Amino acid sequence: SKAWFIYVQVNDTIQAKIVRHTTKEILEHISYLEHLEIIPLLSKPSRWINEIINSRREELSSSFFNDGKFIDHIEWKCTGERLDLVTMDEETYNYIIEKQVCDYLANWFQEEYSLRVLVRVLGTANEPEVPSETINAGHKAEVLEIKDYGRVSRQTGKRDKRNRELLEQQEPIKLYDIQEGLKAVVVEGEVWKKEISKIRGNRYVITYYLTDYSDSLILKTFLDTLDEDRIKEGDWIKATGNLRYDDIARELVLFLECYIPTQKKVRSDDASQKRIELHAHTKMSAMDGLCNISALIKRAAEWQHPAITITDHGCTQAFPEAHQASREHKIKVIYGVEGYLVEDDKKDSPYHIVLLACNQTGLRNLYHLVSISYMNYFYRQPRIPRRELEEYREGILLGSACEAGELFQALLNGADEQKLEKIAAFYDYLEIQPLANNDFLIREGRAKDREYLQQLNQRIVELGNRLNKPVVATGDVHFLEPQDEVYRRIIQSGQGYEDAEVQAPLYFRTTVEMLEEFSYLGKEEAHAVVIDNPSLINKMVEVIQPVPDGFYPPKIDSAEEDIIKLTWEGAYKLYGDKIPEEIKARIKRELESITRHGFSVLYLIAHKLVKKSNQDGYLVGSRGSVGSSMVAYLTGITEVNPLPPHHLCPSCCYCEMVSDPSVGCGADLESKNCPLCGNSMHNDGFDIPFETFLGFEGVKVPDIDLNFSGDYQSKAHQYVEEL
């Protein structure tokens, strides 16, 4: 090595000039050595630091504390190699901050004794610490008795100019790399939260929470008026100031000296010809994908990509939202699935495969294959047998998928060319992905290095060219931005992945980023796999509507007649032959809306499910706005009576409505005997309008939430199939 760092364990301090002399001597005698640093390690550093302070107190006083004016107000606390200057005097505190005494003291220990001492100042108040009160808009905050420590003096003249030059010229440090002891720190990021607190003297402390998505940092400043505060939540700023430990926040804080507004760094796709992503996962790829469906489609539209593909693991749940987003952002969506291919019914490890619907026939076949993968062939994953795929392949384009695909696995396992050609012939197009996506193969010892991964991708390209199969470069997108990998890290850690901390860069790449990823193929071939071939696939796919417009409920013969009959039977059972006109009108209005809009079958299914569960000895809890439907109450779907408060005689069915506005519901009514038969009447009615459930026009599709017993839920599912 051309650089040496020598750590020397010592029992006493060493003068820095001796260390410098020794360093010079060694460098002169070892010609190839370019850098040498000798670091003395004291066995008990705090003891020696205290001795140095006591023995050289007069010198320290004159050099750093204005000839002793402030030194008497300081308590020196040394822990290990950290020295805290603790003061209760505000003037002393501000002097230390403004004169940068901590920095000068740290340099002094380094120059005099070659000691690396972290020096910081802590302000403590005489009164007990009181949490600051956040000021909310429109409310005057109480003036809190808090010492104004950490005040940053106003910047004027040369210093302000120097700070602005620093901000304009110096690159910001990543917040992840922030640590105590750094000088002239420049940071940049988004203000994601702001707090304003009023302190003694009618002044304000403003706390900003800044993130650059590598980490977050607290910024603080003190202002005389809120008019001086021009930073808003969501702003991007570049800031500089003093970085030190704050005894109130109990963490590192940047005390703001100067800032300038900046623009949020957003990736853009500036290529003249755009790529198309043919392999992307959304949140519907359970415990794996992180892309918000609409955000992914919006980003593709903003980048002016011709289309974007959805290929979630084994499901099509993203399709409805994707369709809505495609209309909103005027971009074509290719609907697909990353499925699990197996040989017949074998329970071997499945291969990944991508299925893209290229027309409405293909969409129907895709839905069929997904359905049977769960209903008939589920084993750890929803599997698709090859014979089923071959039978329902019409209108579907098959892609060879990622490293877990059949073709890539055959390459890894050393299959001969004949077998590779047979495998590739099964697919409509072949996929290759960025090398970093498959770095885990190197860590696992299944691939030698990046060069070997390049060779595998090159062989797939050669195979595609030989068989006249388009080869496409895909990103296997799992999250939108590079920094979003941290969320997938968390998810995978929770699932027990040992390498969760080493995430592949599965973010949505621009055209230029993808061209750079595959530059080793040569300019022409890279352009083909990144732009030309995905465009060719896109042309094979029609614009598809995954969910038809309109309402398509299940069909049960005579559902409308049954629900009308059940409702009136329930009404006559409760209220007798002479149902009050007010109740009759409510029932008629609800039934008219339910039957006219085709909702009868949904009510009937809910009625049958609740009835079946109750007959089998299990209660059912209904929740939500279904409690506002009188029809649901009369057919036994809910136990909530939505009528206004009333007394009801269970013996003779006498009903007395209560119009007292002070009574909110039947449960608040006083007990009363029936004036006709003398029996105790039942109090009921929760006064909920029907519009709460189906809207003012009565056209909202009913959302009936039923909670079945955990023991009975699977049987309820089976009964749905029977219905």
Summary of the structure (lengths in Angstrom):
residues: 723
radius of gyration: 36.6
end to end distance: 77.5
largest distance: 118.4
contacts: 2199
relative contact order: 0.05
helix: 39%
strand: 21%
